[in-house]
Amino acid sequence: MKKQKCLEEIFVVGILIILCIYVFLTAGGFKGTSSLFPRIVSALTAILCFLQLGASVRSLRSLQNTQEEPVGSGRSFLLASASLVIYAALIFLLGYYTATLLYLCASIYLFGYRKKLVIVLVSTGMIGFIYGLFHLLMYINMPKGLLF
């Protein structure tokens, strides 16, 4: 199971690196300084992906001589897929910021972290960062919901 998880991480990180390179190269064709933000984000994401790739490869090498465990049921994948569908519906109903706050709190809790105060603080901090970046810095309004 752990070996398979490491291989899956390496595959996903490889895809993300390719995507970052694509975004970086595509953003070069934008006019003026509009290419700056996508290029910075894609470069920073690529750096983080390379760090994760190194960690995954080291982890895989350390597991080479261990015995393989049976594969799980895929419950996490189904849970993540269902939560994304619910999140999209909540954006439509509650608006981006409220839905994202609920989604982050629920996702962090459902995938194993149990300290509720930390979950709320991290989720609120992330929403504050997104609000500051998009609304205050770039003047982009996020979707408002039907109820708010």
N, C-alpha and C positions, 0 to 999 in steps of 0.2 A: 504494500500500500504506500509506504513512504517513498519507495523508489519510483513508483508510478506518479506520485504527487510531484516529485522533483522533476521528472520528465515532462509532466504537464506544465509546470512552472517555466521550464526552459523553453518549451514550445510557445507559450503565451507571451513570454518576455521577448522572444525572437520576433513574433508578429508585431508586438508593440514597437520594437526598434525599427522595423521596416516601415511602420506607419509614421513614426517620428521623422524618419528620413524623407518620406514622401511629403509630409506636411512642410518640413523645412525647405525642400526644393520647390514645392508648389508656391509657397509664400513668397519666394524670391521674385515671382512674376507680378506681385501686387504693386500698385502705383504708390509712389511716395514712401512715407514712413508707415504705411498700413501693414507692411510685412514685418515690422519689428516685433510686435507682440507675439504673433504665431511662431516666429522663429525662436524667440527666447523660450517660450513654453515648450516647443518641441525639442530644443536642445537640452533644457533642464530635465525634461521627461526622459530623453534618451540617456542622459548621464545616470539618472536613477535606475533605469532599466538595466544598464550595464552593471551597476552595483548589485542589483538583484540577480542578474545572470551569474555573476561571480559567486555569490552566496549559494545559489542553487546548484551550481557545478561542484562547489566544495562539499555541499551536503550530499550530493549524489555520490561523489567519490568516497565519502566516509561510510556510505551505506552499501558499497559494492560487495562486502563480504558478509553481510547480514542476511538472515533468512527472510523471505517475503511473507507478509501477512495477507490474509484474504481481503479482497476488495470490498468496499462498503456498498451501500444500496443506492447511492446517488441522491440521498435525501437533501443534502445541501444544495445541489444544483437545482432541484425542483423548487426548493424553498426560495432560492435567489431569483429564479425565473418568475415565480408567482408574485414575489414582492415587487419586482420591477413593473409588472402589469398593474398591480394595485397602486404603486407610486405614480404611474402615468395618469391613472384615473383620479387620484387625489390632487394632482397638479391642476387638473381641469376643474375640480370642485372647490378646493381650498386655496389655490394659488401656489406659486412656486416655493416661496419661503416657508410657509406652514407645512406643506407636503414634504419638503426636503428635510425639515427639522424632524418630523415624525418618522420619515424613512430612515434617516441616519440613526436616530435613537433605537428604533426597532431592529435595524440590521445589526448594529453593534451588539445589542442584547441577544438576539437570536443566534448569532454566530459565536457566542461563548463568553463574552466579557460581561461581568455581573455587577460591577460597581456603578450604581445608578447615578450618583453625583458626578462621577467622571464622564459617564456617557452623556449626561445633559450638558455639562460644561464644554466638552469637545464638540458636540453637535451645535450648540449655540455659538461657540467660537467660529466654527466653520460657516455657519449662516451669516454671522457678522462679517467675516472675511469676504464671502461672496457678495454680500450687500455693498460693502465698501468698494470692492473692485468693480463690480458691474454698474451699480446705481450711482455711486458718488464719484468714482474716478472716470468711468467711460460713458456715463449718462445713458445706460441701457436699462430699460424697464423690463423686469421679468414678468412672466404671465400672471395675471390676477385671476382668481378663481370665481366661480359663479356665486359662492356663498360670501365671499369677502371682497 
